[in-house]
């Protein structure tokens, strides 16, 4: 399964949600029965959990990631307004991984996320 690059725009202080669809090579939906998703947003591609490492660490923000429709192969990533209001304007990297029913972790989507102040509330 290939990893796709998709760029996102997140408006600071607003709810953010994006739905993705996974398809097989023949364009039929991937059955997501038993699959789970995780996703992170960070300023740097080498960001790590601050609690897991010593020394200089770039923090990341976790998206809420969940299956939307098992049979349609769709899943979503979400940030709350409180989470987006804490982001600084600028360019970030993100990635989404799926753990399938057999416990295999596969990166599904990654790319750049651009955070803007266009419609957000500035706290």
N, C-alpha and C positions, 0 to 999 in steps of 0.2 A: 504494500500500500504506500503510495507516494505522499510526501508531506507537501502541502500547498502553502504558498505565500499569499497572504491577503493583508492589505493595509487597512487600518481602522481609524476613525476619528471619534474622539471622546470629548464631550463638552463638560468642562469643569462645573461641578455643583449640580449636575443633572443625572438622572437615571440613565444607565447605559445597558443595552442588551443587544446581542447579535446572535442570530440563528445560523448554523451551518448544516449542510447536508452531506452525508457520506454516500458515495456510490461505488459499486463494483466496476471492473473494467467494461462490462457490457451495459453500463449506465443504469442498472437496477439498484434500488436502495440497499445499503448494508443493513442487515438485521442487527440491532444494537441490544438484543436480549442479553442481560447480565453484564453489560459494559458500564463502566464508570469513567468520568472525565475529570481532569484537573487542569487548571490554567493559571498562569502567572503573568504579571505585568511588571516591568522593571526598567530603570534608566540604563542599565548596562547588561549585556548578554551574559556576563559571568556572575550575575547576582546570585547570592546564596541566602539561605535562612540565617538570620543573625544569631539565632540560638544554637546553630549547628557548627559553627566555625569560630576560631580565634583569629585575631588580627583584623585588618581592614575588610569590611564586608559591605556590599551594596545591598540594601534591602529591596524586597519585592512585595507587591500586593497580589493577593490571590483573588481571582474571579470566583464567583459562585458558578459552577459548571454542572449542567444536568442534561439528561436525555429528555427531549421534547416528545418525540414519537418514535418508539422502538422500530416499528415496521417501515416507517418512512425514512429511517436513517438520519433523523435530525437531532441536534443537540444545541444547547445555547450556553453562552457565557454572559455574566451579568455583574455590574457594579452598582452599588447604591449611591444616591446623591451624597451621603456622608463620605463614602470612600472617594468619589471623584472630586469632592471639594478639597480634599487633602493633597491632590496631585498638583504639581507645578506645571505651568504651561510648558510645552516642549515635546520632544521626540522620545518615545519609549520603544522597547521591544516586548513582544509577548509570544507565548507559545501555549498550545493546547495539546495535552496527551490523553490518550484513551487506554484504559486497562481493560482488555477483553475478558471474556468469560473464563479463559484459560490462565489468566494472570499475566499475560504478555502486555508490556507497555509499548505503545506506538505513538510517536508524535504525529498529529494529524494536521494541524494548522500552525503557522507561525508568521510573523511579519512585524511591521512597524505600527505603532499606535501614536497618533498625533493628538495631544491634549491641547484644547483651545479654551479661551475665556469667552467665546462668542455669546453664549446664552447662559452661562453658569452664574451662580451667585458667588461673589467674592467675600470670603469670610476673613 
